Structure formats: structure tokens, C-alpha cells
Amino acid sequence: MNQQSTNAIRPLPDDLAERIDLAAQVFADNGLDATRIEHLAKATGIPRATLYYYFPGKEHILAHLLSRTLRQMTVKLSAAGAEPGTGRERLARLVREHLVFIGGHGPTYRLLFAELGRAASLVDIAAGVDLAIMSPIREALRDGQRDGSLHVDDIGAATSIVYGAVLITGMQHLLIGSDRQLEDRATALLGVILSGIGTTPKPRRGRS
């Protein structure tokens, strides 16, 4: 079975696609400019000539890594969002699943942050993010508004806030967290998202 990549000049076999994923760590550690095809060949075990057979250059390997990750995330979050439940329950699942996904794809996320400007010129990152992440969040928020499990004044703004909060929390976890802390981070984040920070506190009773 072959996997067609829009960033490769020929259909990429599945076994090579999986080995190419190892290039993300090299890009994340060195950056695009300092990374050479020889580095990628050594990390992936794919000969230099074979890499050039499938990709015009290292920029296209970078684009392939990011678009492949977005496709994987689309499948993961679409499945989580399609599970039955209220909008509130589905939103909570999406937040947790996204954080778990970030935790399992650390090099690619570090790469995305480091090379975002350059990557955007190679692949339509914004459209990929919207399909993979923003769309299921928007749908859960709308359904939560309809079924009464959520109160949302602005779906668009709320979607951006949830996405941004998950992304930054995930990146903080990758930089300074541990696997054991991921669930705690998800629980704390959901507490803020679902309870809000702008509620009016109850007045304290004075001493009698």
C-alpha cells in the first residue's frame, strides 16, 4: 500500500512514511537551515538518494511531516468529536485527546512552532488546523449551546480560546512536564474552560 503525499514527487510507501517521522526530531533540534539531507538520511535510515527520489528537498520533507501530523490529528479528533454525548462532554474529550496527541508528537510540535512561518509557505497550515482542530471544537460548542450544557456568547472567539489554551498547555508540557502530569494539566485546563474565570464571586458574609 502506498501513501500519496502532496509534498512528495512520487507516492511514498507506508514503511518509508513511518521512518520519515524520525526526521522531525532532527528538524526540531537543529532547525531547517542547519539540517542537511545527510542528517535526515542518518536519522531515518533512508539513503540520501532515496530521499531525493521522493522529495525535491528538505523543505518538502518538513512540509510532509507537518501535513502528515495534521492528517493524523484530523482522524483522532474527528473520532473523539463523533462519540455520543452532550456538547460539554464532547468538548472535554476533544481537549483531553488533543493534549494526549501533543504529548505523543513532541518533536513535530516543536518543529511546528520553530518553523511556522516557513512551513506556512509550503503547506496550508491554517486550513489543516481548522479541519483537524477548530472544526470539531466549533461543532461541540454549537451543540453545547443547543443542548444547554454550555453557555457560549461567541462561538468563534470561544473556539480560538479553547484551541490556544490547549496548544500552549501542550507546549508547556513538552518543555517542562512529564507524562504523569499530562492528565493533571488536562483536568486543570478543563476546569478553567468549563467553569470560566469571569464569574462574579459570591459576597462574603460579615462576621456577626
Secondary structure, DSSP 4 states (H G I P E B T S, - for coil): -EE--TTSSSPEEHHHHHHHTTHHHHHHHH-TTT--HHHHHHHHT--HHHHHHH-SSHHHHHHHHHHHHHHHHHHHHHHHHHSSS-HHHHHHHHHHHHHHHHHH-HHHHHHHHHTHHHHHTTS-HHHHHIIIIIHHHHHHHHHHHHHTS---S-HHHHHHHHHHHHHHHHHHHHHH--GGGHHHHHHHHHHHHHH-S-PPPPPPPPP-
